[in-house]
Amino acid sequence: MILFQVVIEAFRSMRANRLRTILTMLGIVIGITSVALLLAVGDSMQRFIGKELEQLGTNLVFIAPGGDRAQAQRMRTGAMPSLTMQDAEALNALTSLSGAAPVLQGNFKLTAGNESTAKTVFGVTPAMFSMRNWRIDKGSALSDADVRSGARMAVIGRKLADQFFYKQDPLGQFIRIENVAFHVVGVLYGEGRQVDGGDLSEYVLVPITAASAHLVRSQFPNNVHYIMAQGKSGGNLDDGIEDISEILRDRHRIRAEDPDDFRIENLASFAETARTISAALATMLGLIGAISLLVGGIGIMNIMLVSVTERTREIGIRMAIGARPRDLLLQFLTEAVVICLVGGLVGVGLAAGAAAAITATGKFEVIINLQAALVACGFASLVGIFFGYYPARRASRLQPVDCLRFE
């Protein structure tokens, strides 16, 4: 028998036993739907985390005042731990870093027209835009000249622009921060949660000198809340962290036996941990789908064994007119593979529909790509071969005389 004839016979057998075929196929459909959808969810989750990490930036180091024991110790001596703009300038000179940017931040009341809300305002330098991969949708970013002059300029997120200046061009408008007018010169591109927990589309960025002069009232105008530093591309970030620690200890006159009055956190390690967790979760989702497929495969084996018993007389007649054992093996094996393959295609279609429904909610994008569909169909074929082989082999080893006498 040629393969084409075998496939035609398999479809005829499936049509003759429609209900049994549908029930057998149901396990494979559920399994393939689970595998394809869960693989797509895992892949989408990894892309989502990668996108968020890209917005965070790469090779970033977060430097904040206060160490494990330093704060309480220095409070007792009357010296509060602090970081200054001069510290950031000193870190900028390090050859192991590509830059360092100080930050002042606070929660302030924002007003424009009849709209008002309270949001976190960040006093930053232009270096922060490149370090955090912040892009401008409209207008321009803050400049070094804005920082030097303490200009009351502001770059705001898209949600704030829509809230305050609905159906208007936000560029050139004024937004009042604690009753201090700031000129809107740019709108940030994108949205989503950032490492500090805020939403990028609700950010308000002003020159750090303007924030120090008009918003963050302090008896120490040079102090900053934290410093972001970035290691050089392709360099060893550990060397940069060591240089940061040395220069800050020297600038703060910390003796060798005393603890740091600052803490350094490597955000790159957080990013790597997030990638590892997402990859492990994606693998776990795939294994859960594979279990469903395994259950469907066991169902196919059971049904094929029943089919061999029911068709024993047919097998005897086929062998009596010249069918060889390998012909019967091929026939029953093909039937199992066809059932799995058709079930796989139906399962991929259902998974694509479910992915489209999830994506339509707008909260999470799930895409069934060609690779996931091919993997799912390949799994279906392997399940058919694996679980269909034993029943097919059993059919091929029956004796013709016994088959013809079977009632």
C-alpha angles and dihedrals in degrees: 000000000000119000094251091057090048092053091048090051090050092054091047090053091049091050092049090055101035099157094047091046092050093048091047091048092049093074091051092046091053092045095048092044089053094047096046095043096044092047089051091048091050092049092046090049091053091049090048092051090045090053092050092048090049089056089049092056133232133275091012125165123196115211118190133172118259129048133214094285103359099090097057091041094051093043088060090054092045095248114119117207111248146165123217140199087251089059089056091049090052091050089050089063093058113111091212091063130064091209149324128221128193120218135204117188141173143156110260140170113258123202133182121162108316094338124095135168141153118250140158113267120203124208104207145157126238090258089071092066094061094039094053095037091240111169129197119238096184133009121357141304126251115283135215088249089058090053094046093050096039089234117189094237126142138197112200137190124256096252091053090047090053092045097049101030105029111184089355132104105256092202111103093016124120128237121192117223110192087339092307111122117231124188114233108229101162148016121219120236120234138012140232141103117305133206091271091054095252127124113249091218090060098048123125114199123190133167109281091232091055090048090051094047101042111017117024104057110202137152086227104057093179094058119105132196096233144335127233116208130184127209120226116270109264092009129118107266091199089065089053092050090050091050091049091052093048096049095045093048089050094047092046091046094234114173120233094253094048124088123245119275089212137051129221123208122190106220091187089069089053089053092050091049090051091051092049092049093048092049091049091048091049090051091049091051090051091051091051089054091047090056089056088050091050091054090051090050092053088052090054092051091052094049093046091051089052089047092054090052093047093048098044092116091049089052091051092051092049092050091046092057094049110282112149124221090252090055090057091044090053093045097053093038090052091050090054092047093047091051090050094044094050089045088049093054091048089048092051089050092051091046090051090051092049091048091051090050092051092047091049090063087068093223100095132014116224119178127185101214127195092258092057091048092050092047091051093049090045090052089050092053092047091050089052092050095044099046096032097053098076096050090044092050091048090053092049093053097054117115116242094226092052091047094052092049091048114114 
